[in-house]
Amino acid sequence: FFGELTGTMVTILVILGLIVGFLNVTDKEVHGFLVAAIALLLAGGTGNLMSSIPVVGQYLSQILTNFAIFVAPAAIVVAIKELVGMARD
């Protein structure tokens, strides 16, 4: 999580995020997961601000960006599953 990601590593993070979205988020966890995902995605978008912190800024920026790459596909899957479930009701 500390360095630049290659294309293969990004693909792996996206696939793992999709797996988490499909298999690991239960109906009871949807609301909390989506709120946490929104917070992480917003924090990941502040990479330029984080990189200005002396000494640890570059690391924080990279970590948040990598988490955002992992969480975004999971959040999309969970949100779509929730919308489909709401439409059925």
N, C-alpha and C positions, 0 to 999 in steps of 0.2 A: 504493500500500500504506500510505500514511501517514494517510489521513483516513477519515471515516465513509463506509460504503458505502451506496449506494442499492439499492433492490430489484433494479433492472436489473443493477447491477454484481455483486451477489450471485449472481444467476442466471447471469451469464456465468462467474463463477469456478466455480460448480457444474458447468456444462456442460464447461468446460475440464478440470476434475478428472475427470469421467466419461471424456472423450476420453483423457486420460493413463492412466487405469485400464484402458481397453479396448485401447489401441494401443501404449503406450510401455513397459510393464513386461513383460520377458521372463521365461521360467521360471527362469532363473538369478538374476534380480534380485528375485524375490518375497520371500524371507526378509529381505533387507536393506531393501527398500522398506517392508515392513510394520513392521519394527522402527523405522525412521526415522519412519514415519507415526505410530506410537504415541508416540514422543518429541515430535513436533511437536504432536500433539493434546493431550498432557498439558501441554506448555508453553503452548499456546493457552488452556487452561483456567485458567491462573494470571494472567489479565488483571488481576484486582483487585490482586494482589500487585505486579505490574509497574508499575501506575499510581502506586504510592506512591513509586517512585524519583524523586528530584528531577530536573527538567529533561527527561530523556528517557523517563520512565516512560509517559507517555501515548502516545508514538510506539511504544515497544516493545509495549505492550499492543495497540494497533491493528494493528501488523504481525503479531504472533502470531495474533491473531484472524482476520485476513484469510488468512494461510497455512492456518490450521485449516479455514476454509471451503473452500479450494481442495483441500486434501489429503484431507479426510474422504470425499468421493465416490470419489476414486481408490482409497483404502484399502478401502472397502466393495466396490468392483468386483473388486479384486485378491484380496481375501479370499474372496469368493464363487467366483471362478474357481478358486482353489486348493482350496476345499472340494469343488467339483464334480469337479475333477481327482482328488482323493484318493478320492472316493466311487467313481469309475470303476475305480480300480486295485484 
